[in-house]
Amino acid sequence: MHTLDPRQTSCFLTAIQCGTVRGAAEQLALEPSTVSRNISALEKRLATTLVERGRLGVRATEAGELLIAFLSQQEGALDLLQSEFDALAGMKRGKVSIAVGEGFVGDLFDNALAAFLMAFPDITFSLSVGSTENVLHQVVSEQAHIGLAYNVPKAPQIRVQTSCAQPLVGLVKRGGFYDTEQPFSLDDLAAMPCAVPPKSFGIGAMITAAEARQGVRLRAVIETGSIAALKAFVRNDMGCTILPRFVVESELSAGLMVARSIPRSIFPDGQSSLIRKEGRKLPQAAQLLLKHLKSMSAFT
């Protein structure tokens, strides 16, 4: 095996990403039969089965996962090579892929990207927003150079570049029905309707763990990974939500919400973390951004 046909690998990767051959065909503007033929040709070329075809779609076999990892490493190597070319030319340009939890988006733009782009206008970005699990996957699989996530579990493949304690607080509408002058106990939180993130999010995982330890179940009337939805729930005086303070800085400053502390015995301090893959050499543009991101509110 000397080379891989990029058309075949593109069809394979897109089919796995979409979960169906038809979805890949729509994304690639090809006929489903063309996508299938390219995948079959790639399997024949490599003399192995790369996808499992089922009634509900396709997924990668163990061999397919190995190929995905190889192609990801290959793309990372090309990124690094381009970075070295740029450095030789004395240029500060390139493309940086960032995976972030949604709670970091406002902070990222307000306190990092705006100033960074003024200093380095030729650097561009790819931004993926998702759960803590998704951010970790993006970084480990080298789909993202840098990750921003909350309550990141320890993993040998992850290097925490910097982190900062960011305790969870209870958030309600200022002057609303659920406003109180006192800190929130878990019983207080359980007595009012709540909107919470799912367990795949760092905050959701902390809430689930606290419920199990304390033997108390919150009245989660809404479960959503959308920070905008959690904020809207509170603004409309529908109950409370639980987030780190840095996520709602603008709402607190505007007097739309009030943050009530929660005893640390309930939620041990969560950490905001800036992460990268252990052992991966980042392109020059990503290294420049990595240093700049430490000025975000999440890390101060």
Beta strands, then each sheet from edge to edge (+ up, - down):
strand 1: 51-54
strand 2: 57-60
strand 3: 94-101
strand 4: 123-130
strand 5: 146-150
strand 6: 158-165
strand 7: 168-173
strand 8: 193-196
strand 9: 219-223
strand 10: 240-244
strand 11: 257-261
strand 12: 271-277
sheet 1: 1+ 2-
sheet 2: 4+ 3+ 5+ 12- 6+
sheet 3: 9+ 8+ 10+ 7- 11+
end
